[in-house]
Amino acid sequence: MLKPIASIMAAAVILSPVAFAEAQTPITVEIEYDKDLVALDSGAPVVMASIESQAKKACTSYVPVFGGYYTDRSCVDDIVSAAISKINEQQASEGRKTADKFAQQAVMILADAEQR
């Protein structure tokens, strides 16, 4: 049986380290996830970890001055927030169940955004 794998687009702005460049590079990320796992309490943490991993990969760039890689944490947070919100909306619009753990994450993100 094929599992429904879906993808969503999440956007963020990568901020280069201020000491090295004041450039902002907008990015768009396609996040893939398993719709069935989002519905399971045991699967929701797996989906959230996958979203974070994909966001980190998209928000990491090589910085020659460091001689290594730099991950923009605010970029990761923005992508994770956008992805979780969009997944919740998509699950609801399709009439699919969303695990409580996943839905709670969306509520926490919304509460955090309202405090800013």
Secondary structure per residue as TSV (DSSP state, phi and psi in degrees):
chain	resnum	aa	ss	phi	psi
A	1	M	-	360.0	134.8
A	2	L	-	-83.2	135.8
A	3	K	-	-87.6	140.6
A	4	P	-	-74.7	109.2
A	5	I	E	-102.4	128.6
A	6	A	E	-119.8	165.7
A	7	S	E	-137.9	150.3
A	8	I	E	-128.3	158.8
A	9	M	E	-101.7	130.4
A	10	A	E	-126.3	142.7
A	11	A	E	-121.4	151.2
A	12	A	E	-157.5	172.4
A	13	V	E	-117.6	125.6
A	14	I	E	-88.1	125.9
A	15	L	E	-101.4	119.8
A	16	S	-	-67.8	154.4
A	17	P	-	-53.4	128.4
A	18	V	T	-56.3	-35.8
A	19	A	T	-65.7	-22.4
A	20	F	T	-107.1	-28.6
A	21	A	-	-166.6	144.1
A	22	E	-	-97.9	19.9
A	23	A	-	-80.3	144.3
A	24	Q	E	-118.4	130.0
A	25	T	E	-117.5	110.4
A	26	P	E	-70.6	140.9
A	27	I	E	-131.1	154.6
A	28	T	E	-124.5	132.9
A	29	V	E	-122.2	136.8
A	30	E	E	-100.1	113.2
A	31	I	E	-97.0	126.8
A	32	E	E	-101.3	141.5
A	33	Y	E	-153.6	162.1
A	34	D	E	-97.9	116.6
A	35	K	H	-60.7	-33.1
A	36	D	H	-69.4	-37.4
A	37	L	H	-67.0	-32.7
A	38	V	H	-62.2	-28.2
A	39	A	T	-80.5	-14.6
A	40	L	S	-103.1	136.3
A	41	D	T	-60.8	-33.2
A	42	S	T	-77.9	-22.0
A	43	G	T	-91.3	-25.1
A	44	A	H	-57.4	-45.0
A	45	P	H	-63.0	-31.9
A	46	V	H	-65.6	-44.5
A	47	V	H	-64.8	-43.5
A	48	M	H	-63.3	-40.3
A	49	A	H	-65.2	-39.0
A	50	S	H	-65.6	-41.8
A	51	I	H	-60.9	-46.4
A	52	E	H	-62.5	-41.5
A	53	S	H	-63.0	-44.5
A	54	Q	H	-65.4	-37.9
A	55	A	H	-66.7	-42.3
A	56	K	H	-60.4	-42.3
A	57	K	H	-62.0	-41.3
A	58	A	H	-71.4	-28.1
A	59	C	T	-101.3	12.8
A	60	T	E	-109.2	133.3
A	61	S	E	-138.9	157.6
A	62	Y	E	-80.4	131.1
A	63	V	E	-118.1	105.9
A	64	P	T	-56.4	-35.4
A	65	V	T	-62.7	-38.2
A	66	F	T	-76.2	-25.5
A	67	G	T	71.9	24.4
A	68	G	E	-162.3	-163.7
A	69	Y	E	-100.3	147.7
A	70	Y	E	-124.2	129.3
A	71	T	E	-108.5	122.3
A	72	D	-	-82.2	105.5
A	73	R	H	-63.3	-37.5
A	74	S	H	-68.1	-33.3
A	75	C	H	-62.7	-46.4
A	76	V	H	-60.2	-47.7
A	77	D	H	-60.7	-41.9
A	78	D	H	-63.5	-43.6
A	79	I	H	-67.3	-43.6
A	80	V	H	-61.2	-45.3
A	81	S	H	-60.0	-48.2
A	82	A	H	-63.3	-42.1
A	83	A	H	-64.4	-46.7
A	84	I	H	-63.2	-42.5
A	85	S	H	-62.5	-45.6
A	86	K	H	-66.8	-38.2
A	87	I	H	-64.6	-43.5
A	88	N	H	-60.2	-44.3
A	89	E	H	-62.0	-44.2
A	90	Q	H	-66.0	-42.6
A	91	Q	H	-61.1	-43.6
A	92	A	H	-65.5	-43.1
A	93	S	H	-66.9	-26.6
A	94	E	T	-91.6	-0.1
A	95	G	T	71.5	23.7
A	96	R	-	-92.3	150.5
A	97	K	-	-72.4	146.7
A	98	T	-	-123.7	131.0
A	99	A	-	-59.8	144.9
A	100	D	H	-56.5	-40.6
A	101	K	H	-61.1	-38.2
A	102	F	H	-73.1	-43.3
A	103	A	H	-63.3	-38.8
A	104	Q	H	-63.1	-36.3
A	105	Q	H	-61.9	-41.0
A	106	A	H	-65.9	-38.9
A	107	V	H	-65.5	-41.7
A	108	M	H	-63.6	-39.6
A	109	I	H	-65.0	-43.3
A	110	L	H	-63.0	-43.8
A	111	A	H	-62.9	-40.7
A	112	D	H	-64.4	-41.1
A	113	A	H	-65.9	-34.8
A	114	E	H	-72.5	-20.1
A	115	Q	H	-82.1	-14.2
A	116	R	-	-82.6	360.0
